[in-house]
Amino acid sequence: MGLGTKVRNRLAKRAAAEISNGMLVNLGIGIPSLVPNHLLNDHRVMFHAENGLVGIGSSPKKGKEDPHLCNAGGLPITIREGASYCDSTIAFGMIRRGRVDITILGALQVSELGDLANWNVPGKRVPGMGGAMELAAKAKKVIVLMEHTDKIGMSKLVKECTLPLTAKECVHMIITELGVFSVTPEGLLLTDLFENSSIEEIRNQTEASFTVSKNIHILKE
């Protein structure tokens, strides 16, 4: 059972707080695509898509979708003033040259060292890792938005990834419906706690080891 719309937007809103004006930001499929909805209307952030667009806006209202505009996941989008189109070669060139300030991705597993496993098995809608391998290796900051546990209740924050890796030691921050973790040289650090969760609950649902910040921040609804 996936996260509800309210919770998904809560995660996207927290991720949006990491973005500053002037940044070039790449958004993955799923929850990350909601991030532009949580920035001020006059923001000066350019959102990047691997399929060849810089300048993604907020999600279109139902019935107002443009069939010619979509993100890398095929979902409808709007564009901002100043947006530009390019082919995938140039879009990936931006990634490989380290131009992307932040990439916000989903994940199947993240290890306590920041290893990332986020590509699906064959037969699914996204059968391979896509651009995530290059984004994870080249973006200046990698933020993961994901459910804390999988469909059978197993922790997705693990000591070591058991699924195929996208990249090693690349993740800087993980945001789940329970809280926010930073990946530090000393290991995972719980920095934020959503007000409807508790440290005890997080410990019970997390395989990976982590410490709790002395100045932990409580995130309100």
N, C-alpha and C positions, 0 to 999 in steps of 0.2 A: 504494500500500500504506500503510495507516494505522499509527499507533503502537500498540504492544502494550499490554496492560493494565498491566503493570509500569511502563512509561514514562509512560503517561497519568497514573497515580497519582503518579509522581514530580513531574510538572508541577503537579498539583493540590496536592500537599503544599507545594511552594514558594510557591504562591499563597496558601495558608492562612496562611503565616507573616506575610503582610502585614495580616492581620485582627486587630483588637483587640476585647476585650469591650466591649459597648455599641454596636457598629456595626450599621447596617442595610446589608445586602449583597445585591446582585442577581447572580444566576448565569445565564449563557447556556446554550445547548444544547451537549451533548457533554462535553468534558473538564471544563469549569467545574462541571458537576453533581456531580463527584466531590469537590469541595472540602470539603463538610461532614463527609466521612468522616475528615478529617485534623485535626479540632479535638478538644480534650479533651471528654469527655462532659458535664462541668459548665460548658461555655462559655456565655457570655451574649451570643451573637450572634444576630440575627434575620435570616434569609435571606428575601428578597423575590422574588415571582414576579409577572410582569405579568398573569397570568390571575386574580389576586386572592387571594393568600395571603402572609401574613407569619408566618414561624416554621417554615420547612422544616427537617426533621431529616436524618439520614443516609439512605442508600439502603436500602430494605427488603430483607430476605433473600428469596431465591427461594422462592416459594410463600406469602409473607406480604404480598404486595402488596394494597393497598386500591384497588379499581376506581374509587372516588370521589376519590382523591387523586392528582394529577399536577402536574408543573411546566409551565412555558410551552411546553416541547417535547413534552408528552404522555407523559413518562416517569413511572413510579410513584415516589412519595416517601413519607416519613413526616413527621409534624409534632412539634414540641417543645411542652412545657408553656408556655402563654401565647400560643400561636399564634392568629391571628385571620384570618377570611375577609372578603373585600370583593369588589366588582365591579371590572372592569377600569378603569372611570372613576376610582375612588379609587386603584387601584394606580398608574395613570399620573399621577394628581395628586401622589402622593408623589415620583415621579421629577421632574416638572416644577417642583416647589417646592424641589428641591435637597436632599431628605431622604435620598437614597441616598449613603452614604459611599463605597462601592466598588462598581463593576460589573466582573465578570470575564466576558470575552467570547472567542469564537473569532474568527478573521479569515482572509480570503483573501490580503490584502496589508496591510502597514503600511509607511509611508514613513519615511525618516530624520528627517522633521519631526514624526512622530506622526500623520499622516493615516491614517484607518482605512477600509478597504474590506472589508466582511464580509457582504454579502448575496448570495444565490445567484441564478442565472439562472432565468427562468421554466421550469416543468416539473419543478423539483426539489421536495423535500419542503417546504422553506421558500422560497417564490417571491419574497418581498420582504424588506425590511430589518427589518420588525417593529418592536419597541420599541428596537432598538439605536440608532437615530438620536437618540432623546430621551435614552437612557441615556448615550450618548457625549458629548452636549452638556451634560448636567446633573449627572451623578454627580461627586462630588468627586475621585475617583481612578478611572482606567480601566486595567485590567490585561488584556492579551491573552494567551491560551494558544493556541498553534498549533504545527503542524509547521514546521520550519525551511524546508523546500522543498515544492513542490507535487508532483503525481503524475508530472510529467515531469522532475523534478529542478531546476526553476527556483526561485530564491530568492523567498521570500515577504516578506523584508525588503528593500525596494526603495528606490531613490533617489526615484522618484516613482510613485505608484499609477497603474496603467493600467486598473484596473477602476473601476466606479462608486463614488464615495465615499459612505460613511456619514456621516462628519463630518471636518472638518479640524483638525489639530493638537490632537487630543483624548486621545491615548494617553500614559500616563505610564510604563508598564512592559510589556515583552514577555518572555514565558517560552516557550522552545522546548526541544526535547529536547537541544540542545547547550549552551544557556546562558541567562543573564538579562541583558536590556538595560534601562537607564533612558533615557528621552527627556529630555535636558537642553537648555538654551538654546544650548549649543555643539554639539549633535548627539547621536547615539546613544553610550552609554557601556556597555561590557560590564562588568558588576559581579560576575557569578557564572558559574562554569564547572562543568558536570557532569563528574565525575571520569573518565568514559569518553570525553570529547571533548578537543579541544585548540584553542588559539587559531588555529593554522595551519589546522585543519579548518574552523573557523568563518569565517575570512577567505575560504577557497576556496569556501564555500557561501553567501556573503552578498554581494548586489549593493550594498546600502547601505553607506555609509562609517560607520565607528565607531572610537572610541578604547577603550583598555583601561584599566580602573581600576588605579591603583598598588597598591591593597589588594584585589585580586580574591579572591573567596571561592570555594573549591573545595567543591562540594556532593557529599557522599558518597551512596552508594546508600541 
